[in-house]
Amino acid sequence: MTTMSLAVRADRHLLRVSAAALVTIASVAVLVLAPGATQAYAANLMGPLRAPGEPAFIAAHRGDRASAPENTVPAFEAAVAGGADFVEVDVQLTVDGYPVIIHDATVDRTTTGTGAVADLTLAEIRTLDAGSWFAPQFAGVQVPMWGEFLDILTRAPEVTALVELKHTWATDDIENLMGGIYFRGLQDRIVFASFSTATVTALQETAPVIPRVLIRRVLPLDPVAVAQRYDAIAIMTRSSALTERPDAVGEMHAAGLGLLLYTLNNEERWVEALGYGVDGIVTDKPSALDAWIAQTAPGT
């Protein structure tokens, strides 16, 4: 092993230790000083639970991907400029353990490279063009690092991040994410989400005061019980899951829990979602949905 490799490993170990210390100190302080912190975070982040017909919050899916290449800095900036309440991003790890913002398991679709994200180093991924596939003016845009996204969030105090952790995350890897969050004071503007129950369990252990959302393509038979098992503030699912289970929204609300829908991109779906009374809508067209809600809201 080279001297540089040893130095990098030492730096990464120090980062892990520092992040773990920040997470531990902050979590203990919040839990001791405010035992109901998780519930308070849930109320502050999602606002009051919605009644049928009331506007849901808008989450820009991978940024404003109607205006810029998905999961890139220009897409996040466009979402912020367009007034999105939440910006939804996807995070996964490189082979050398660095968190990057990208949706697919491979880099093939959205960059000039090929191969699995989990098999590439951060340095290799950062050499890729993640923008020219969308439009020529975005040539040279990179796959963002986790810290770059957090910096954008720091400059946009009105925006909350809905962060989907792709695949399965271990507690050590989550601790690395938390270091950047606490360092910037963003712990009250982050919501984690995952399909993986193992990841949600690791989040419970590692970041207990950061709200969690469980993602399910099909609603569980008892969504309230499942959400409560993982101490999640909401379940996020597809609109088709509510077609035969419209009462699920009321059941979740009665338990003080939220229900979110992904990914709705036309007025027909928006009307349907608001009719159910869901609390949040993830969309590829955040500016269009925001304008539509403004035009159709009662009293306008």
C-alpha positions as CSV (number, residue, x, y, z in Angstrom):
1,M,0.0,0.0,0.0
2,T,1.4,3.4,-1.0
3,T,2.1,6.3,1.5
4,M,-0.7,8.3,-0.2
5,S,-3.2,5.4,0.2
6,L,-2.3,5.2,3.9
7,A,-2.8,8.9,4.3
8,V,-6.2,8.7,2.6
9,R,-7.3,5.8,4.8
10,A,-6.1,7.8,7.9
11,D,-8.0,10.9,6.8
12,R,-11.2,8.9,6.2
13,H,-10.8,7.2,9.6
14,L,-10.5,10.6,11.2
15,L,-13.6,11.8,9.3
16,R,-15.5,8.8,10.6
17,V,-14.5,9.4,14.2
18,S,-15.3,13.1,14.0
19,A,-18.7,12.5,12.3
20,A,-19.6,9.8,14.9
21,A,-18.7,12.2,17.7
22,L,-20.8,15.0,16.2
23,V,-23.8,12.7,15.8
24,T,-23.5,11.3,19.3
25,I,-23.2,14.7,21.0
26,A,-26.0,16.2,19.0
27,S,-28.4,13.2,19.3
28,V,-27.8,12.9,23.1
29,A,-28.4,16.7,23.5
30,V,-31.6,16.7,21.6
31,L,-33.0,13.6,23.2
32,V,-32.1,14.8,26.7
33,L,-33.3,18.4,26.3
34,A,-36.3,17.6,24.2
35,P,-37.6,14.0,24.5
36,G,-40.4,14.7,22.0
37,A,-37.9,16.0,19.4
38,T,-38.8,13.4,16.7
39,Q,-42.5,14.3,16.8
40,A,-41.7,18.0,16.8
41,Y,-39.4,17.6,13.8
42,A,-42.2,15.7,12.0
43,A,-44.7,18.6,12.6
44,N,-42.2,21.3,11.6
45,L,-41.1,19.5,8.5
46,M,-44.4,18.5,7.0
47,G,-46.7,21.1,8.5
48,P,-50.2,20.2,9.6
49,L,-51.5,16.9,8.1
50,R,-53.7,17.7,5.1
51,A,-57.5,17.3,4.7
52,P,-58.9,16.2,1.3
53,G,-58.5,19.1,-1.2
54,E,-55.8,20.9,0.8
55,P,-52.6,21.6,-1.0
56,A,-49.8,19.2,-0.3
57,F,-46.1,20.2,-0.1
58,I,-44.1,19.8,-3.3
59,A,-40.9,17.8,-3.5
60,A,-38.8,18.4,-6.6
61,H,-37.8,14.9,-7.8
62,R,-34.1,14.7,-8.3
63,G,-34.2,18.5,-8.4
64,D,-36.2,20.3,-11.2
65,R,-35.4,17.7,-13.8
66,A,-37.7,19.3,-16.3
67,S,-35.3,22.2,-16.4
68,A,-31.8,20.7,-15.9
69,P,-30.2,17.2,-15.8
70,E,-31.5,15.3,-12.8
71,N,-29.6,15.1,-9.5
72,T,-27.1,17.8,-10.5
73,V,-26.3,21.2,-9.0
74,P,-28.2,23.1,-11.8
75,A,-31.3,20.9,-11.2
76,F,-31.2,21.6,-7.4
77,E,-30.7,25.4,-8.0
78,A,-33.6,25.4,-10.5
79,A,-35.8,23.7,-7.9
80,V,-34.9,26.2,-5.2
81,A,-35.5,29.1,-7.6
82,G,-38.8,27.7,-8.6
83,G,-40.1,27.7,-5.0
84,A,-40.1,23.9,-4.2
85,D,-40.8,23.1,-0.5
86,F,-38.6,20.0,-0.7
87,V,-35.8,18.9,-2.9
88,E,-35.6,15.1,-3.3
89,V,-32.2,13.6,-4.0
90,D,-30.7,10.1,-4.2
91,V,-27.5,9.2,-2.4
92,Q,-25.3,6.2,-2.9
93,L,-21.7,5.2,-2.1
94,T,-18.7,4.9,-4.3
95,V,-16.3,1.9,-4.0
96,D,-14.1,4.0,-1.8
97,G,-17.0,5.0,0.5
98,Y,-17.9,8.5,-0.6
99,P,-21.5,9.6,-0.9
100,V,-22.5,11.0,-4.3
101,I,-25.9,12.2,-5.7
102,I,-27.1,9.8,-8.4
103,H,-30.2,7.7,-8.9
104,D,-29.3,4.7,-11.0
105,A,-27.1,1.8,-9.8
106,T,-24.9,2.5,-12.8
107,V,-23.6,5.7,-14.3
108,D,-24.6,4.7,-17.9
109,R,-27.9,6.5,-18.4
110,T,-27.0,10.0,-16.9
111,T,-23.2,10.3,-17.6
112,T,-20.6,9.7,-20.3
113,G,-19.3,6.8,-18.3
114,T,-20.2,3.1,-17.8
115,G,-20.3,0.8,-14.8
116,A,-21.8,0.5,-11.4
117,V,-21.5,3.4,-9.0
118,A,-20.5,0.9,-6.3
119,D,-17.5,-0.2,-8.4
120,L,-16.2,3.3,-9.2
121,T,-14.0,5.6,-7.1
122,L,-15.0,9.1,-6.3
123,A,-12.2,10.4,-8.6
124,E,-13.5,8.3,-11.5
125,I,-17.0,9.5,-11.1
126,R,-16.0,13.1,-10.9
127,T,-14.3,12.9,-14.3
128,L,-17.7,12.0,-15.9
129,D,-20.0,14.5,-17.8
130,A,-23.4,14.3,-16.2
131,G,-25.1,17.1,-18.1
132,S,-24.5,16.9,-21.9
133,W,-27.1,14.0,-22.3
134,F,-29.8,16.5,-21.2
135,A,-28.7,19.5,-23.3
136,P,-25.5,20.9,-24.7
137,Q,-25.4,23.9,-22.3
138,F,-25.0,21.5,-19.4
139,A,-21.9,19.8,-20.8
140,G,-19.3,19.3,-18.1
141,V,-21.7,19.2,-15.2
142,Q,-20.4,16.7,-12.6
143,V,-22.1,14.1,-10.4
144,P,-22.4,16.1,-7.2
145,M,-20.8,15.2,-3.9
146,W,-22.9,15.1,-0.8
147,G,-21.3,18.2,0.6
148,E,-22.1,20.2,-2.5
149,F,-25.8,19.4,-2.1
150,L,-25.6,20.4,1.6
151,D,-24.0,23.7,0.6
152,I,-26.9,24.5,-1.7
153,L,-29.3,23.6,1.1
154,T,-27.4,26.0,3.5
155,R,-28.0,28.8,1.0
156,A,-31.7,28.0,0.8
157,P,-33.1,28.2,4.3
158,E,-36.7,27.8,3.1
159,V,-36.0,24.4,1.5
160,T,-36.0,20.9,3.2
161,A,-34.2,17.9,1.7
162,L,-35.9,14.5,1.2
163,V,-32.9,12.3,1.0
164,E,-33.4,8.8,-0.4
165,L,-30.6,6.4,0.6
166,K,-30.3,3.9,-2.3
167,H,-29.6,0.2,-1.5
168,T,-28.5,-0.8,2.0
169,W,-26.5,1.5,4.3
170,A,-24.5,0.5,7.3
171,T,-24.3,2.7,10.5
172,D,-20.7,3.8,9.8
173,D,-21.7,5.1,6.4
174,I,-24.7,7.0,7.8
175,E,-22.5,8.6,10.4
176,N,-20.4,10.1,7.6
177,L,-23.5,11.7,6.2
178,M,-24.5,13.1,9.6
179,G,-21.1,14.8,10.1
180,G,-21.8,17.1,7.2
181,I,-25.4,17.7,8.3
182,Y,-24.5,18.7,11.8
183,F,-21.5,20.7,10.8
184,R,-23.7,23.0,8.7
185,G,-26.6,23.0,11.2
186,L,-29.0,21.4,8.8
187,Q,-30.4,18.7,11.1
188,D,-33.8,20.3,11.2
189,R,-34.1,20.4,7.4
190,I,-33.3,16.8,6.4
191,V,-35.7,13.9,6.1
192,F,-34.3,10.5,5.2
193,A,-36.2,8.0,3.1
194,S,-35.5,4.4,1.9
195,F,-37.0,1.3,0.5
196,S,-34.6,-0.8,2.6
197,T,-35.9,-1.6,6.1
198,A,-32.3,-2.5,7.1
199,T,-31.3,1.1,6.2
200,V,-34.2,2.5,8.1
201,T,-33.2,0.5,11.1
202,A,-29.7,1.7,10.8
203,L,-31.0,5.3,10.7
204,Q,-33.0,4.6,13.9
205,E,-29.8,3.6,15.6
206,T,-27.5,6.2,14.1
207,A,-29.6,9.3,13.6
208,P,-32.7,8.9,15.9
209,V,-33.7,12.5,15.8
210,I,-33.7,12.9,12.0
211,P,-37.1,12.0,10.6
212,R,-37.5,8.9,8.4
213,V,-39.9,8.0,5.6
214,L,-40.4,4.4,4.6
215,I,-40.9,4.0,0.8
216,R,-43.2,1.2,-0.4
217,R,-44.4,0.5,-4.0
218,V,-47.4,-1.3,-2.5
219,L,-49.0,-0.2,0.8
220,P,-48.6,-2.6,3.7
221,L,-51.8,-4.2,5.0
222,D,-51.4,-2.1,8.1
223,P,-49.4,1.0,7.1
224,V,-49.8,2.5,10.5
225,A,-48.2,-0.5,12.3
226,V,-45.4,-0.7,9.8
227,A,-44.6,3.1,10.1
228,Q,-44.6,2.9,13.8
229,R,-42.4,-0.2,13.9
230,Y,-39.6,1.9,12.2
231,D,-40.6,5.1,13.9
232,A,-41.2,6.7,10.5
233,I,-43.1,10.0,10.2
234,A,-44.7,8.9,6.9
235,I,-44.9,6.3,4.2
236,M,-44.3,7.3,0.6
237,T,-45.9,5.2,-2.1
238,R,-47.3,5.3,-5.7
239,S,-50.7,6.8,-6.4
240,S,-51.9,3.4,-7.7
241,A,-51.4,2.0,-4.2
242,L,-54.3,4.3,-3.0
243,T,-56.7,3.4,-5.7
244,E,-58.0,0.4,-3.7
245,R,-56.9,1.8,-0.3
246,P,-58.2,5.4,-0.2
247,D,-58.9,5.1,3.5
248,A,-55.2,4.6,4.2
249,V,-54.6,8.4,4.2
250,G,-57.2,8.8,7.0
251,E,-55.8,5.9,8.9
252,M,-52.3,7.4,8.8
253,H,-53.5,10.8,9.8
254,A,-55.5,9.5,12.7
255,A,-52.2,8.1,14.0
256,G,-50.4,11.4,13.5
257,L,-48.5,10.0,10.4
258,G,-48.2,11.4,6.9
259,L,-48.6,9.8,3.5
260,L,-46.6,11.0,0.4
261,L,-47.0,10.0,-3.2
262,Y,-44.3,9.7,-6.0
263,T,-43.9,10.6,-8.9
264,L,-46.9,12.6,-10.2
265,N,-46.4,14.7,-13.3
266,N,-49.8,15.7,-14.7
267,E,-52.9,17.5,-13.6
268,E,-55.0,14.4,-13.5
269,R,-52.7,12.8,-10.9
270,W,-52.4,16.0,-8.9
271,V,-56.2,16.3,-8.7
272,E,-56.4,12.7,-7.5
273,A,-53.6,13.1,-4.9
274,L,-55.2,16.3,-3.4
275,G,-58.5,14.5,-3.3
276,Y,-57.0,11.8,-1.2
277,G,-55.6,14.5,1.2
278,V,-52.0,13.3,0.9
279,D,-49.3,15.4,2.6
280,G,-46.7,15.6,-0.1
281,I,-46.3,15.1,-3.8
282,V,-43.0,14.2,-5.5
283,T,-42.9,15.5,-9.0
284,D,-40.5,16.0,-11.9
285,K,-42.3,19.3,-12.6
286,P,-42.2,21.3,-9.4
287,S,-42.6,24.7,-11.0
288,A,-45.6,23.5,-13.0
289,L,-47.3,21.9,-9.9
290,D,-46.6,25.0,-7.8
291,A,-48.3,27.2,-10.4
292,W,-51.2,24.8,-10.8
293,I,-51.8,24.7,-7.0
294,A,-51.7,28.5,-6.9
295,Q,-54.3,28.7,-9.7
296,T,-56.6,26.1,-8.3
297,A,-56.4,26.7,-4.6
298,P,-59.6,27.8,-2.9
299,G,-60.1,31.6,-2.8
300,T,-57.9,32.3,-5.9
